[in-house]
Amino acid sequence: MNIEQLLILVLALGVIWGGILLLKQSAKKFNLTDEQKRKIKERQAAWEKEEKEEDKE
């Protein structure tokens, strides 16, 4: 393995590692209000009801 290939390999690994660290650093949890959680549950229930009706047809 010559120096050019080694340099490209190190550069590629650095880009991958940097991307992973950036994703980890920018990830954050969602703090949803009770109202938002209720709306999500309502939409989920409606979607599941729709799916069951489509499966019966």
C-alpha distance matrix in Angstrom:
0.0 3.8 6.7 8.2 6.3 6.7 10.1 11.0 10.4 12.5 14.9 15.5 16.1 18.4 20.3 20.9 21.9 24.2 25.8 26.6 28.1 30.1 31.5 32.5 34.1 36.1 37.3 40.9 43.8 46.6 50.0 52.4 56.1 58.5 59.6 56.0 55.5 58.8 57.9 54.6 56.5 59.1 56.6 54.8 58.1 59.1 55.8 56.2 59.8 58.8 56.2 58.8 61.3 58.7 57.9 61.7 62.1
3.8 0.0 3.8 5.6 5.6 6.4 8.7 10.3 10.9 12.5 14.4 15.7 16.8 18.4 20.3 21.5 22.6 24.3 26.2 27.4 28.7 30.3 32.1 33.3 34.5 36.4 38.0 41.6 44.7 47.5 50.8 53.3 57.0 59.5 60.5 57.0 56.7 60.0 59.0 55.8 57.9 60.5 57.9 56.3 59.8 60.6 57.4 58.0 61.6 60.4 58.0 60.8 63.1 60.6 60.0 63.8 64.1
6.7 3.8 0.0 3.8 5.5 5.0 6.0 8.6 9.8 10.4 12.1 14.1 15.3 16.2 18.2 20.0 20.8 22.0 24.2 25.7 26.5 28.1 30.2 31.3 32.3 34.2 36.1 39.6 42.8 45.7 48.9 51.5 55.1 57.8 58.8 55.4 55.2 58.6 57.7 54.6 56.8 59.4 56.9 55.5 59.0 59.9 56.8 57.5 61.1 60.1 57.8 60.7 63.0 60.6 60.1 63.9 64.3
8.2 5.6 3.8 0.0 3.8 5.4 5.1 6.2 8.6 9.9 10.5 12.2 14.3 15.2 16.5 18.5 19.8 20.8 22.6 24.5 25.6 26.7 28.7 30.3 31.2 32.8 34.7 38.4 41.6 44.2 47.5 49.9 53.6 56.3 57.1 53.5 53.5 56.9 55.7 52.7 55.0 57.4 54.8 53.5 57.1 57.7 54.6 55.5 59.0 57.8 55.6 58.6 60.7 58.2 57.9 61.7 61.9
6.3 5.6 5.5 3.8 0.0 3.8 5.4 5.1 6.1 8.6 9.8 10.5 12.3 14.1 15.3 16.6 18.2 19.7 21.2 22.7 24.2 25.6 27.2 28.7 30.1 31.6 33.2 36.9 39.9 42.6 46.0 48.3 52.0 54.5 55.4 51.8 51.6 54.9 53.8 50.6 52.8 55.2 52.6 51.1 54.6 55.3 52.1 52.9 56.4 55.2 52.9 55.8 58.0 55.5 55.0 58.8 59.1
6.7 6.4 5.0 5.4 3.8 0.0 3.8 5.5 5.1 6.1 8.5 9.9 10.6 12.1 14.2 15.4 16.3 18.0 20.0 21.2 22.3 24.0 25.9 26.9 28.2 30.1 31.7 35.3 38.4 41.2 44.5 47.1 50.7 53.3 54.4 50.9 50.6 54.0 53.1 50.0 52.1 54.7 52.3 50.7 54.2 55.2 52.1 52.8 56.4 55.4 53.1 55.9 58.3 56.0 55.5 59.3 59.7
10.1 8.7 6.0 5.1 5.4 3.8 0.0 3.8 5.4 5.2 6.1 8.6 9.9 10.4 12.3 14.3 15.2 16.2 18.3 20.0 20.8 22.1 24.3 25.6 26.5 28.2 30.2 33.8 37.1 39.8 43.0 45.6 49.3 52.0 53.0 49.5 49.4 52.9 51.9 48.9 51.2 53.8 51.3 50.0 53.6 54.5 51.5 52.4 56.0 54.9 52.8 55.8 58.1 55.8 55.5 59.3 59.7
11.0 10.3 8.6 6.2 5.1 5.5 3.8 0.0 3.8 5.5 5.0 6.1 8.6 9.7 10.5 12.3 14.1 15.1 16.5 18.5 19.9 20.9 22.7 24.4 25.5 26.9 28.7 32.4 35.5 38.1 41.4 43.8 47.5 50.1 50.9 47.3 47.3 50.7 49.5 46.5 48.8 51.2 48.6 47.3 50.9 51.6 48.5 49.5 53.0 51.8 49.7 52.7 54.9 52.5 52.3 56.1 56.4
10.4 10.9 9.8 8.6 6.1 5.1 5.4 3.8 0.0 3.8 5.4 5.2 6.2 8.5 10.0 10.7 12.2 14.1 15.5 16.7 18.3 19.9 21.4 22.7 24.2 25.9 27.3 31.0 33.9 36.7 40.0 42.4 46.1 48.7 49.6 46.1 45.8 49.2 48.2 45.0 47.2 49.7 47.2 45.7 49.2 50.2 47.1 47.8 51.4 50.4 48.1 51.0 53.4 51.1 50.6 54.4 54.9
12.5 12.5 10.4 9.9 8.6 6.1 5.2 5.5 3.8 0.0 3.8 5.5 5.2 6.0 8.7 10.0 10.3 11.9 14.2 15.3 16.2 18.0 20.0 20.9 22.1 24.1 25.7 29.3 32.4 35.3 38.5 41.2 44.8 47.5 48.6 45.2 45.0 48.5 47.7 44.6 46.8 49.5 47.2 45.8 49.3 50.4 47.5 48.2 51.9 51.1 49.0 51.8 54.3 52.2 51.8 55.6 56.3
14.9 14.4 12.1 10.5 9.8 8.5 6.1 5.0 5.4 3.8 0.0 3.8 5.5 5.0 6.2 8.7 9.8 10.4 12.3 14.3 15.2 16.2 18.4 19.9 20.8 22.3 24.3 27.9 31.2 33.9 37.1 39.7 43.3 46.1 46.9 43.5 43.5 47.0 46.0 43.0 45.5 48.0 45.5 44.4 48.0 48.9 46.0 47.0 50.6 49.6 47.7 50.7 53.0 50.9 50.8 54.6 55.0
15.5 15.7 14.1 12.2 10.5 9.9 8.6 6.1 5.2 5.5 3.8 0.0 3.8 5.4 5.2 6.3 8.6 9.8 10.7 12.5 14.3 15.3 16.8 18.6 20.0 21.2 22.8 26.5 29.6 32.1 35.5 37.9 41.5 44.2 45.0 41.4 41.3 44.7 43.6 40.5 42.9 45.3 42.8 41.5 45.1 45.9 42.9 43.8 47.4 46.4 44.3 47.4 49.6 47.4 47.2 51.1 51.5
16.1 16.8 15.3 14.3 12.3 10.6 9.9 8.6 6.2 5.2 5.5 3.8 0.0 3.8 5.5 5.1 6.0 8.4 9.9 10.6 12.2 14.1 15.5 16.5 18.2 20.0 21.3 24.9 27.9 30.7 34.0 36.5 40.2 42.7 43.9 40.4 40.0 43.5 42.7 39.6 41.7 44.4 42.1 40.6 44.2 45.3 42.4 43.1 46.8 46.0 43.9 46.8 49.3 47.2 46.9 50.7 51.4
18.4 18.4 16.2 15.2 14.1 12.1 10.4 9.7 8.5 6.0 5.0 5.4 3.8 0.0 3.8 5.4 5.1 5.9 8.5 9.9 10.4 12.0 14.2 15.2 16.1 18.1 19.9 23.5 26.7 29.6 32.7 35.4 39.0 41.8 42.9 39.5 39.4 43.0 42.2 39.3 41.6 44.3 42.1 40.9 44.5 45.6 42.9 43.8 47.5 46.8 44.9 47.9 50.3 48.4 48.3 52.1 52.8
20.3 20.3 18.2 16.5 15.3 14.2 12.3 10.5 10.0 8.7 6.2 5.2 5.5 3.8 0.0 3.8 5.5 5.1 6.1 8.7 9.9 10.4 12.3 14.2 15.2 16.4 18.3 22.0 25.2 27.7 31.0 33.5 37.1 39.9 40.7 37.3 37.3 40.8 39.8 36.9 39.4 41.9 39.5 38.5 42.1 43.0 40.2 41.4 45.0 44.1 42.3 45.4 47.7 45.7 45.8 49.6 50.1
20.9 21.5 20.0 18.5 16.6 15.4 14.3 12.3 10.7 10.0 8.7 6.3 5.1 5.4 3.8 0.0 3.8 5.4 5.2 6.3 8.7 9.9 10.8 12.4 14.3 15.5 16.7 20.4 23.4 26.0 29.4 31.8 35.5 38.0 39.0 35.5 35.2 38.7 37.8 34.7 37.0 39.6 37.2 35.9 39.5 40.5 37.7 38.6 42.3 41.5 39.6 42.5 45.0 43.0 42.9 46.7 47.4
21.9 22.6 20.8 19.8 18.2 16.3 15.2 14.1 12.2 10.3 9.8 8.6 6.0 5.1 5.5 3.8 0.0 3.8 5.4 5.2 6.2 8.6 10.0 10.6 12.3 14.3 15.6 19.1 22.1 25.1 28.3 31.0 34.6 37.2 38.5 35.2 34.8 38.4 37.9 34.9 37.0 39.9 37.8 36.5 40.0 41.3 38.7 39.5 43.2 42.8 40.9 43.7 46.3 44.6 44.4 48.2 49.1
24.2 24.3 22.0 20.8 19.7 18.0 16.2 15.1 14.1 11.9 10.4 9.8 8.4 5.9 5.1 5.4 3.8 0.0 3.8 5.4 5.1 6.1 8.6 9.8 10.4 12.2 14.2 17.7 21.1 23.9 27.0 29.7 33.3 36.1 37.3 34.0 34.0 37.6 36.9 34.1 36.6 39.3 37.3 36.2 39.9 41.1 38.6 39.7 43.3 42.8 41.2 44.2 46.6 45.0 45.1 48.8 49.7
25.8 26.2 24.2 22.6 21.2 20.0 18.3 16.5 15.5 14.2 12.3 10.7 9.9 8.5 6.1 5.2 5.4 3.8 0.0 3.8 5.5 5.0 6.2 8.6 9.8 10.6 12.2 15.9 19.1 21.6 24.9 27.4 31.0 33.8 34.7 31.2 31.3 34.8 33.9 31.1 33.6 36.1 33.9 32.9 36.6 37.6 35.1 36.3 39.9 39.2 37.6 40.7 43.0 41.4 41.6 45.3 46.0
26.6 27.4 25.7 24.5 22.7 21.2 20.0 18.5 16.7 15.3 14.3 12.5 10.6 9.9 8.7 6.3 5.2 5.4 3.8 0.0 3.8 5.4 5.2 6.2 8.6 10.0 10.7 14.3 17.3 20.1 23.4 25.9 29.6 32.2 33.4 30.0 29.7 33.3 32.7 29.7 31.9 34.8 32.8 31.5 35.1 36.4 33.9 34.8 38.5 38.1 36.4 39.2 41.8 40.3 40.3 44.0 45.0
28.1 28.7 26.5 25.6 24.2 22.3 20.8 19.9 18.3 16.2 15.2 14.3 12.2 10.4 9.9 8.7 6.2 5.1 5.5 3.8 0.0 3.8 5.5 5.0 6.0 8.6 10.0 13.3 16.5 19.6 22.6 25.5 29.1 31.8 33.2 30.1 29.9 33.6 33.2 30.5 32.8 35.7 34.0 32.9 36.5 37.9 35.7 36.7 40.3 40.1 38.7 41.5 44.1 42.8 42.9 46.5 47.6
30.1 30.3 28.1 26.7 25.6 24.0 22.1 20.9 19.9 18.0 16.2 15.3 14.1 12.0 10.4 9.9 8.6 6.1 5.0 5.4 3.8 0.0 3.8 5.4 5.1 6.1 8.5 11.9 15.5 18.1 21.1 23.9 27.4 30.4 31.4 28.2 28.4 32.1 31.4 28.9 31.5 34.2 32.4 31.6 35.3 36.5 34.3 35.6 39.2 38.8 37.6 40.6 43.0 41.7 42.1 45.7 46.6
31.5 32.1 30.2 28.7 27.2 25.9 24.3 22.7 21.4 20.0 18.4 16.8 15.5 14.2 12.3 10.8 10.0 8.6 6.2 5.2 5.5 3.8 0.0 3.8 5.5 5.2 6.0 9.8 12.9 15.5 18.8 21.3 24.9 27.7 28.7 25.4 25.4 29.0 28.3 25.6 28.1 30.8 28.9 28.0 31.7 32.9 30.7 31.9 35.5 35.2 33.9 36.9 39.3 38.0 38.4 41.9 43.0
32.5 33.3 31.3 30.3 28.7 26.9 25.6 24.4 22.7 20.9 19.9 18.6 16.5 15.2 14.2 12.4 10.6 9.8 8.6 6.2 5.0 5.4 3.8 0.0 3.8 5.6 5.4 8.6 11.6 14.8 17.8 20.7 24.2 26.9 28.4 25.3 25.0 28.7 28.5 25.8 28.0 31.1 29.6 28.4 32.0 33.6 31.6 32.5 36.1 36.2 34.9 37.6 40.2 39.3 39.4 42.9 44.2
34.1 34.5 32.3 31.2 30.1 28.2 26.5 25.5 24.2 22.1 20.8 20.0 18.2 16.1 15.2 14.3 12.3 10.4 9.8 8.6 6.0 5.1 5.5 3.8 0.0 3.8 5.6 8.1 11.7 14.7 17.3 20.4 23.8 26.8 28.3 25.4 25.5 29.2 29.1 26.7 29.2 32.1 30.7 30.0 33.5 35.1 33.3 34.5 38.0 38.1 37.1 39.9 42.4 41.5 41.9 45.3 46.6
36.1 36.4 34.2 32.8 31.6 30.1 28.2 26.9 25.9 24.1 22.3 21.2 20.0 18.1 16.4 15.5 14.3 12.2 10.6 10.0 8.6 6.1 5.2 5.6 3.8 0.0 3.8 6.3 10.1 12.4 15.2 18.1 21.4 24.6 25.7 22.6 23.0 26.7 26.2 24.0 26.8 29.4 27.9 27.5 31.1 32.3 30.6 32.2 35.5 35.4 34.7 37.6 39.9 39.0 39.7 43.1 44.2
37.3 38.0 36.1 34.7 33.2 31.7 30.2 28.7 27.3 25.7 24.3 22.8 21.3 19.9 18.3 16.7 15.6 14.2 12.2 10.7 10.0 8.5 6.0 5.4 5.6 3.8 0.0 3.8 7.0 9.7 12.8 15.6 19.2 22.0 23.3 20.2 20.1 23.9 23.6 21.1 23.6 26.5 25.1 24.4 27.9 29.4 27.8 29.0 32.4 32.6 31.7 34.5 36.9 36.2 36.7 40.0 41.4
40.9 41.6 39.6 38.4 36.9 35.3 33.8 32.4 31.0 29.3 27.9 26.5 24.9 23.5 22.0 20.4 19.1 17.7 15.9 14.3 13.3 11.9 9.8 8.6 8.1 6.3 3.8 0.0 3.8 6.6 9.3 12.4 15.8 18.7 20.3 17.4 17.4 21.2 21.3 19.2 21.6 24.5 23.6 23.1 26.4 28.1 26.9 28.2 31.4 31.9 31.3 33.9 36.4 36.0 36.6 39.8 41.3
43.8 44.7 42.8 41.6 39.9 38.4 37.1 35.5 33.9 32.4 31.2 29.6 27.9 26.7 25.2 23.4 22.1 21.1 19.1 17.3 16.5 15.5 12.9 11.6 11.7 10.1 7.0 3.8 0.0 3.8 6.3 9.3 12.8 15.4 17.2 14.5 14.1 17.9 18.3 16.2 18.4 21.5 20.9 20.3 23.5 25.4 24.5 25.5 28.7 29.5 29.1 31.4 34.0 34.0 34.5 37.5 39.2
46.6 47.5 45.7 44.2 42.6 41.2 39.8 38.1 36.7 35.3 33.9 32.1 30.7 29.6 27.7 26.0 25.1 23.9 21.6 20.1 19.6 18.1 15.5 14.8 14.7 12.4 9.7 6.6 3.8 0.0 3.8 5.9 9.5 12.3 13.7 10.9 10.9 14.7 14.9 13.1 15.6 18.4 17.9 17.8 20.9 22.7 22.0 23.4 26.3 27.1 27.1 29.5 31.8 31.9 32.8 35.6 37.2
50.0 50.8 48.9 47.5 46.0 44.5 43.0 41.4 40.0 38.5 37.1 35.5 34.0 32.7 31.0 29.4 28.3 27.0 24.9 23.4 22.6 21.1 18.8 17.8 17.3 15.2 12.8 9.3 6.3 3.8 0.0 3.8 6.7 9.7 11.6 9.7 9.9 13.5 14.3 13.4 15.5 18.2 18.5 18.7 21.4 23.2 23.2 24.5 27.1 28.2 28.6 30.7 32.9 33.5 34.4 37.0 38.7
52.4 53.3 51.5 49.9 48.3 47.1 45.6 43.8 42.4 41.2 39.7 37.9 36.5 35.4 33.5 31.8 31.0 29.7 27.4 25.9 25.5 23.9 21.3 20.7 20.4 18.1 15.6 12.4 9.3 5.9 3.8 0.0 3.8 6.6 8.0 5.9 6.4 9.8 10.6 10.1 12.3 14.7 15.2 15.8 18.3 20.0 20.3 21.8 24.1 25.3 26.0 28.0 30.0 30.8 31.9 34.3 36.0
56.1 57.0 55.1 53.6 52.0 50.7 49.3 47.5 46.1 44.8 43.3 41.5 40.2 39.0 37.1 35.5 34.6 33.3 31.0 29.6 29.1 27.4 24.9 24.2 23.8 21.4 19.2 15.8 12.8 9.5 6.7 3.8 0.0 3.8 5.3 5.2 6.3 8.7 10.0 10.8 12.6 14.4 15.6 16.7 18.6 20.2 21.2 22.7 24.5 25.9 27.1 28.9 30.6 31.8 33.1 35.1 36.9
58.5 59.5 57.8 56.3 54.5 53.3 52.0 50.1 48.7 47.5 46.1 44.2 42.7 41.8 39.9 38.0 37.2 36.1 33.8 32.2 31.8 30.4 27.7 26.9 26.8 24.6 22.0 18.7 15.4 12.3 9.7 6.6 3.8 0.0 3.8 5.5 5.1 6.1 8.7 9.9 10.6 12.3 14.3 15.3 16.5 18.4 19.9 21.0 22.5 24.4 25.7 27.0 28.8 30.3 31.5 33.2 35.2
59.6 60.5 58.8 57.1 55.4 54.4 53.0 50.9 49.6 48.6 46.9 45.0 43.9 42.9 40.7 39.0 38.5 37.3 34.7 33.4 33.2 31.4 28.7 28.4 28.3 25.7 23.3 20.3 17.2 13.7 11.6 8.0 5.3 3.8 0.0 3.8 5.5 5.1 6.3 8.7 10.0 10.6 12.4 14.3 15.4 16.6 18.4 20.0 21.1 22.6 24.4 25.9 27.2 28.7 30.4 32.0 33.6
56.0 57.0 55.4 53.5 51.8 50.9 49.5 47.3 46.1 45.2 43.5 41.4 40.4 39.5 37.3 35.5 35.2 34.0 31.2 30.0 30.1 28.2 25.4 25.3 25.4 22.6 20.2 17.4 14.5 10.9 9.7 5.9 5.2 5.5 3.8 0.0 3.8 5.4 5.1 6.2 8.7 9.9 10.6 12.3 14.3 15.4 16.4 18.4 20.0 21.1 22.5 24.4 25.9 27.0 28.6 30.6 32.1
55.5 56.7 55.2 53.5 51.6 50.6 49.4 47.3 45.8 45.0 43.5 41.3 40.0 39.4 37.3 35.2 34.8 34.0 31.3 29.7 29.9 28.4 25.4 25.0 25.5 23.0 20.1 17.4 14.1 10.9 9.9 6.4 6.3 5.1 5.5 3.8 0.0 3.8 5.5 5.1 6.3 8.7 10.0 10.5 12.3 14.3 15.3 16.5 18.4 20.0 21.0 22.6 24.5 25.8 26.9 28.9 30.8
58.8 60.0 58.6 56.9 54.9 54.0 52.9 50.7 49.2 48.5 47.0 44.7 43.5 43.0 40.8 38.7 38.4 37.6 34.8 33.3 33.6 32.1 29.0 28.7 29.2 26.7 23.9 21.2 17.9 14.7 13.5 9.8 8.7 6.1 5.1 5.4 3.8 0.0 3.8 5.4 5.2 6.2 8.7 9.9 10.6 12.4 14.2 15.4 16.5 18.4 20.0 21.2 22.7 24.5 25.8 27.3 29.2
57.9 59.0 57.7 55.7 53.8 53.1 51.9 49.5 48.2 47.7 46.0 43.6 42.7 42.2 39.8 37.8 37.9 36.9 33.9 32.7 33.2 31.4 28.3 28.5 29.1 26.2 23.6 21.3 18.3 14.9 14.3 10.6 10.0 8.7 6.3 5.1 5.5 3.8 0.0 3.8 5.4 5.0 6.2 8.5 9.8 10.5 12.2 14.2 15.3 16.5 18.3 20.0 21.2 22.5 24.3 26.0 27.5
54.6 55.8 54.6 52.7 50.6 50.0 48.9 46.5 45.0 44.6 43.0 40.5 39.6 39.3 36.9 34.7 34.9 34.1 31.1 29.7 30.5 28.9 25.6 25.8 26.7 24.0 21.1 19.2 16.2 13.1 13.4 10.1 10.8 9.9 8.7 6.2 5.1 5.4 3.8 0.0 3.8 5.4 5.2 6.1 8.6 9.9 10.5 12.2 14.2 15.3 16.4 18.4 20.0 21.0 22.4 24.5 26.2
56.5 57.9 56.8 55.0 52.8 52.1 51.2 48.8 47.2 46.8 45.5 42.9 41.7 41.6 39.4 37.0 37.0 36.6 33.6 31.9 32.8 31.5 28.1 28.0 29.2 26.8 23.6 21.6 18.4 15.6 15.5 12.3 12.6 10.6 10.0 8.7 6.3 5.2 5.4 3.8 0.0 3.8 5.5 5.0 6.1 8.6 9.8 10.5 12.2 14.1 15.2 16.4 18.4 19.9 20.9 22.7 24.8
59.1 60.5 59.4 57.4 55.2 54.7 53.8 51.2 49.7 49.5 48.0 45.3 44.4 44.3 41.9 39.6 39.9 39.3 36.1 34.8 35.7 34.2 30.8 31.1 32.1 29.4 26.5 24.5 21.5 18.4 18.2 14.7 14.4 12.3 10.6 9.9 8.7 6.2 5.0 5.4 3.8 0.0 3.8 5.4 5.1 6.2 8.5 9.9 10.6 12.3 14.2 15.4 16.6 18.4 20.0 21.4 23.2
56.6 57.9 56.9 54.8 52.6 52.3 51.3 48.6 47.2 47.2 45.5 42.8 42.1 42.1 39.5 37.2 37.8 37.3 33.9 32.8 34.0 32.4 28.9 29.6 30.7 27.9 25.1 23.6 20.9 17.9 18.5 15.2 15.6 14.3 12.4 10.6 10.0 8.7 6.2 5.2 5.5 3.8 0.0 3.8 5.5 5.1 6.0 8.6 9.8 10.5 12.2 14.2 15.4 16.4 18.3 20.1 21.5
54.8 56.3 55.5 53.5 51.1 50.7 50.0 47.3 45.7 45.8 44.4 41.5 40.6 40.9 38.5 35.9 36.5 36.2 32.9 31.5 32.9 31.6 28.0 28.4 30.0 27.5 24.4 23.1 20.3 17.8 18.7 15.8 16.7 15.3 14.3 12.3 10.5 9.9 8.5 6.1 5.0 5.4 3.8 0.0 3.8 5.5 5.1 6.1 8.6 9.8 10.5 12.3 14.3 15.3 16.4 18.5 20.4
58.1 59.8 59.0 57.1 54.6 54.2 53.6 50.9 49.2 49.3 48.0 45.1 44.2 44.5 42.1 39.5 40.0 39.9 36.6 35.1 36.5 35.3 31.7 32.0 33.5 31.1 27.9 26.4 23.5 20.9 21.4 18.3 18.6 16.5 15.4 14.3 12.3 10.6 9.8 8.6 6.1 5.1 5.5 3.8 0.0 3.8 5.4 5.1 6.1 8.6 9.8 10.6 12.4 14.3 15.3 16.8 18.9
59.1 60.6 59.9 57.7 55.3 55.2 54.5 51.6 50.2 50.4 48.9 45.9 45.3 45.6 43.0 40.5 41.3 41.1 37.6 36.4 37.9 36.5 32.9 33.6 35.1 32.3 29.4 28.1 25.4 22.7 23.2 20.0 20.2 18.4 16.6 15.4 14.3 12.4 10.5 9.9 8.6 6.2 5.1 5.5 3.8 0.0 3.8 5.5 5.1 6.2 8.6 10.0 10.7 12.4 14.3 15.6 17.1
55.8 57.4 56.8 54.6 52.1 52.1 51.5 48.5 47.1 47.5 46.0 42.9 42.4 42.9 40.2 37.7 38.7 38.6 35.1 33.9 35.7 34.3 30.7 31.6 33.3 30.6 27.8 26.9 24.5 22.0 23.2 20.3 21.2 19.9 18.4 16.4 15.3 14.2 12.2 10.5 9.8 8.5 6.0 5.1 5.4 3.8 0.0 3.8 5.4 5.1 6.2 8.7 9.9 10.6 12.3 14.5 15.7
56.2 58.0 57.5 55.5 52.9 52.8 52.4 49.5 47.8 48.2 47.0 43.8 43.1 43.8 41.4 38.6 39.5 39.7 36.3 34.8 36.7 35.6 31.9 32.5 34.5 32.2 29.0 28.2 25.5 23.4 24.5 21.8 22.7 21.0 20.0 18.4 16.5 15.4 14.2 12.2 10.5 9.9 8.6 6.1 5.1 5.5 3.8 0.0 3.8 5.4 5.0 6.2 8.7 9.8 10.5 12.5 14.6
59.8 61.6 61.1 59.0 56.4 56.4 56.0 53.0 51.4 51.9 50.6 47.4 46.8 47.5 45.0 42.3 43.2 43.3 39.9 38.5 40.3 39.2 35.5 36.1 38.0 35.5 32.4 31.4 28.7 26.3 27.1 24.1 24.5 22.5 21.1 20.0 18.4 16.5 15.3 14.2 12.2 10.6 9.8 8.6 6.1 5.1 5.4 3.8 0.0 3.8 5.4 5.2 6.3 8.7 10.0 10.9 12.9
58.8 60.4 60.1 57.8 55.2 55.4 54.9 51.8 50.4 51.1 49.6 46.4 46.0 46.8 44.1 41.5 42.8 42.8 39.2 38.1 40.1 38.8 35.2 36.2 38.1 35.4 32.6 31.9 29.5 27.1 28.2 25.3 25.9 24.4 22.6 21.1 20.0 18.4 16.5 15.3 14.1 12.3 10.5 9.8 8.6 6.2 5.1 5.4 3.8 0.0 3.8 5.5 5.2 6.2 8.7 10.1 11.1
56.2 58.0 57.8 55.6 52.9 53.1 52.8 49.7 48.1 49.0 47.7 44.3 43.9 44.9 42.3 39.6 40.9 41.2 37.6 36.4 38.7 37.6 33.9 34.9 37.1 34.7 31.7 31.3 29.1 27.1 28.6 26.0 27.1 25.7 24.4 22.5 21.0 20.0 18.3 16.4 15.2 14.2 12.2 10.5 9.8 8.6 6.2 5.0 5.4 3.8 0.0 3.8 5.4 5.1 6.2 8.7 10.1
58.8 60.8 60.7 58.6 55.8 55.9 55.8 52.7 51.0 51.8 50.7 47.4 46.8 47.9 45.4 42.5 43.7 44.2 40.7 39.2 41.5 40.6 36.9 37.6 39.9 37.6 34.5 33.9 31.4 29.5 30.7 28.0 28.9 27.0 25.9 24.4 22.6 21.2 20.0 18.4 16.4 15.4 14.2 12.3 10.6 10.0 8.7 6.2 5.2 5.5 3.8 0.0 3.8 5.4 5.1 6.3 8.9
61.3 63.1 63.0 60.7 58.0 58.3 58.1 54.9 53.4 54.3 53.0 49.6 49.3 50.3 47.7 45.0 46.3 46.6 43.0 41.8 44.1 43.0 39.3 40.2 42.4 39.9 36.9 36.4 34.0 31.8 32.9 30.0 30.6 28.8 27.2 25.9 24.5 22.7 21.2 20.0 18.4 16.6 15.4 14.3 12.4 10.7 9.9 8.7 6.3 5.2 5.4 3.8 0.0 3.8 5.4 5.2 6.7
58.7 60.6 60.6 58.2 55.5 56.0 55.8 52.5 51.1 52.2 50.9 47.4 47.2 48.4 45.7 43.0 44.6 45.0 41.4 40.3 42.8 41.7 38.0 39.3 41.5 39.0 36.2 36.0 34.0 31.9 33.5 30.8 31.8 30.3 28.7 27.0 25.8 24.5 22.5 21.0 19.9 18.4 16.4 15.3 14.3 12.4 10.6 9.8 8.7 6.2 5.1 5.4 3.8 0.0 3.8 5.5 5.4
57.9 60.0 60.1 57.9 55.0 55.5 55.5 52.3 50.6 51.8 50.8 47.2 46.9 48.3 45.8 42.9 44.4 45.1 41.6 40.3 42.9 42.1 38.4 39.4 41.9 39.7 36.7 36.6 34.5 32.8 34.4 31.9 33.1 31.5 30.4 28.6 26.9 25.8 24.3 22.4 20.9 20.0 18.3 16.4 15.3 14.3 12.3 10.5 10.0 8.7 6.2 5.1 5.4 3.8 0.0 3.8 5.5
61.7 63.8 63.9 61.7 58.8 59.3 59.3 56.1 54.4 55.6 54.6 51.1 50.7 52.1 49.6 46.7 48.2 48.8 45.3 44.0 46.5 45.7 41.9 42.9 45.3 43.1 40.0 39.8 37.5 35.6 37.0 34.3 35.1 33.2 32.0 30.6 28.9 27.3 26.0 24.5 22.7 21.4 20.1 18.5 16.8 15.6 14.5 12.5 10.9 10.1 8.7 6.3 5.2 5.5 3.8 0.0 3.8
62.1 64.1 64.3 61.9 59.1 59.7 59.7 56.4 54.9 56.3 55.0 51.5 51.4 52.8 50.1 47.4 49.1 49.7 46.0 45.0 47.6 46.6 43.0 44.2 46.6 44.2 41.4 41.3 39.2 37.2 38.7 36.0 36.9 35.2 33.6 32.1 30.8 29.2 27.5 26.2 24.8 23.2 21.5 20.4 18.9 17.1 15.7 14.6 12.9 11.1 10.1 8.9 6.7 5.4 5.5 3.8 0.0
